[in-house]
């Protein structure tokens, strides 16, 4: 699998040191079926997702808006929501 570290890693390290964001194509990310079904017009080989795949958290700033919406509608969390939940102790 070809993955690329997010160029904003210093910010991520400061805000979410437990996460490691990389840039992925849809074909690399192995997203849930319900997410892929919602994205029929997004090229599977385009770098459209910035995420920590192990934690199911994505970075909106570097994620295609269509992909971000499909992820929000699934069990994935945006980085901001991850930070809020962590601050709330959950």
N, C-alpha and C positions, 0 to 999 in steps of 0.2 A: 504494500500500500504506500502510495506517495502522499506524504503530508508535509505541511509547511507551518513552521512556528509563526504565530501572529506577530507582526512588527510592533504592536503595542504591548509587547511582553513586559516592559518595565512598569507600565500602569497596572497591568493585570497582576503582576507580582506584588505590587503595593496594595491593591484592593482585594484580590482573591488569590493569595499565595497557594492555596490548596488546589487550584485549578490550573490546567495547562492548555491554553487555547491554541489551536492550529487551524489552518485553512484547508478545507476539503471540497472536493466535487461531490455531488449527490451520489455518484456511483461508488465512491470510497467510503461514505459515511455509514452505510448499512442502517438507514433510518427505518422506522416502523412503516408498515404497509400503508396505514392511513395517512401518513405524511406524504409518501410518494404518490399516492392516488390523487392528492390535492395539488400536485405540481406537474401536470402533464405537459406544460409548455416550457418548463425549465430544463435546459440542456443538462444531461446527466454528467457530462465531462467538464462543465464550467465550474470554476472555483466560486461557490455561492454560499458557503457555510463556514463560519468561524466558531469553533466549539471545542469543548472538552467532551469527547465522545464517551469516556468512562463515567462521567458524572451527569450526562444528559443536560448540559448547560451550554447555551450559545450566547455569542456577543452580537447584539443587534447592529452595532456600528459597522461590522464587516460581513453581515449576512444579508443576502437578497431579501427584500421586503416580503416577497411571496413565500419564501422558505421560512422566514421568521413567523409569519402568521400561521402557517401550517404547524410549526413546532409549538407555538403557544396553544393551539387547539389540541395538542397531544399532552403527554406527561412531561415534556421537556420544560425547562425553566430558562428565562432570559437571565443574563448575568445580574441585572438589577434586582430581580426577584430573589435570586440566590442570596445576594447580599442582605436583602431585607429579612429573609427567613433566618439567616445566620444571626443577624442582630437581635431577632426576636427569640432566639434560642431554639429554633426549630430547624 
